[in-house]
Amino acid sequence: MQNLKAVIIGASHAAAQMSVSLRQEGWDGEIIMIGDEPYLPYHRPPLSKTFLSGDKSIQDLLIRPATFYEKQQIQFIHGHVVSIDRERKILDLADGSQISYAKLALCTGARVRKLDIEGSDLKGVYYVRNAADIEAIQQHIQSAKHAVMIGGGYIGLETAASLRKQGIQVSLLETASRILQRVTAPELSSFYTRIHKEQGVNIYTDISVERLVGSTQVQGVLCTDGKTIPADLVIVGIGVQPNSEFAQAAGIEVNNGIVIDAYGRTNDPDIVAAGDCTSHFNVHYQRQLRLESVPNANEQAKVAAATLCGKSKPYSALPWFWSDQYDIKLQIAGLNHGYDQLVIRGDLQNSNSFAAFYFKNKQLIAADCINRPLEFMLSKKIINDNIQIDPAQFADESIDLKQLTQ
């Protein structure tokens, strides 16, 4: 590893962790991180929350300060990689420059899905993915009065909550029959619908957008049912897709993301990958997954960095996520796909503190914990250790779940 050069494409959570873990695992050669934003790696989840609200600046969001990378001799280059020459081990950048590598880490993340309808290029139409997106929205917020959020996933709900806190009228549009339909149970969708309506958000489900209305500036959203919703600000949150095209063009295997094994390796022995851009076989759920999650990005980066340093540390982390909306913290352990039983612990109808447990064949596979950090931690342990507990006991708050896991 001495005098070898490791290059990391991307400046994401995965990239930041990759650079740190390489040094921790003993890489003593060059480390170069290439990012297409003018910032060092920063925390992404606060973008739709404290950064949008103006409570945090980009400097507040940096994962590590510039002095850390300088001390660790990790070089940051602002640029955009357009192709990989695997045979010569050379990267071509958009500005015409080239960078050679001995080992390569792909931490390219994902990009937003764009609206493909009339009016989507009007002024006042934004997406939520990076700091530049939010900075543009912040400028517009100062004069905005009516915002329409297209998409009822977590990004849409978090953004709606931030806008309401700033006094902006918000309408949220979702094509499915309920918000969060792809990721949670109907009971949780109903809970979040109640919370947002109590905060003044107008929620429309089973509705599709035909076009955005306006000449140069967006003025409204025309739906396929003929309804027009006034808007001087439109924010789109309809999912993301992995940045994997240039990897595929280089002959790296791609299938809904860059395919990696349990050690972060691609089909090229000198190239690893980590984060939202990757697809891996998950041992907990016995299927191929692409996860959009900070914890997953960090854990995969640690594994891949060890691999580049000649060490074998297989990835086995349980997926987990979180979402902050108003004064409600949701912590999610595991994935609920295929559940056949839902058990609620606490008062879902009248409080903002409860846990929803998802079971498959009487085995806990996932949990959504609303302001319930203890249940979240216990759920991770129960799923990881495959602990057998009668589902009925989860609903009984007189039973100490912690005792059942010991």
C-alpha positions, 0 to 999 in steps of 0.5 A: 500500500505504500506509495499507492494512490487510492481515488474516491469518486464522490464527496458523499457520506460514503466517500467521507467514511471511506477516506477516514477508514482507509487511514484507519485500516492502514493505507499510507499512500495517497488518498484523493477524493473527487467531488462535483460540489464545491464543498467538503462532504456534508450531512445530507439529512438536515438539508430538508430540515434545519438547513432549509429552515436556516437554522444551520449553515453549510459549515455547520453540516460538514461531516469533518472540518477541512483541518481533519482532511489536511491532517490525514493528508486526504486531498479534495479535488473539485471536479466531475469524472466522466469515464473510467479507463480500467485497463490503464487505471485512469479517470477522465474528468470533464475539464479534460484532466486525468487522474491515475489510480491504483485502487478506486472507490465509487461513492457516487450516490444518487440523483433526483428523478426529474418531472417530465411534464410541461412547465417543469422548467419554470422558475420556482420549481425545485428539487431536494438533493444537495446544498445548491438546491436548498440555497435556491429554495431559501432565496425563493421562500422569502417571497413565497406564499403557496407551496406545492410539494409533489411526492408524499415520501419522507423527503416530501413530508420533511420539506412540508414540515420545514415550510409550514414552520416558516409560515408558508401554505403547503399542499402535498400531492401523492399519486398513491392512495396514501402517503408513504405507501411504498415504505410503511403500513396504512396505520403509519400513513394515517398517523402522518396524515393526521399530524400534517393536517393538524399543522395546516398541510393540505394533503391530496392522494390518488392525484396526478400532475398533468402540467405546471402552469405559468409563463416564466414563473410557476403559478399553479399545478394542474392535476389530471382531474382538472383541479388547479392548485395555486403555487408560487413555489413547487418542490418535487420529491419523487425518488432518486436513481443511482449514479452508475452510468459511467461505471456501467460504461466502463464494464462494471456490473450494474443492476439497479446500482453498482453490484458489490459483494459482501466485501464491497468489491465490484467485478473489478478487483481494484474497484470497490463501491459504497452507498446509495449507488450500490446494490448488494445481497442483504443477508438479513432479508436474503435478497438484492437491495439498494439502500438509500441510507446514511448508516448503510453508506457508512457501514459499506464504506468501512467494509470496502476500505478494509478490502482495499487494505487487504482485510476481509470484513464482510458487511452484515449491518441491519438497515436502519433509517430516521426522519424528523418532522415537527417535534416527531422523531421516527426511527426505523429498524429493518425493512418491512417488506412482506410482513404479515402482522402489525403490532402497535405498542402505545396510543397511535390515535391520540399521542405522538409516542408509539412503536409499530412492529412488523412480523413475518411468520411471528418473527420481528423483521422491522419496527417504526418507532415514533419518539420511542428510542428504547423500542428502536434499540431493542428492535435492532437487537431482536432482529439482529439476534433473531430473538423469538418473542410472542408478538402479543407481548410487544403490544402490552406496555406492562411488559418490559421488552428489555427483559425479554431480550436478555 
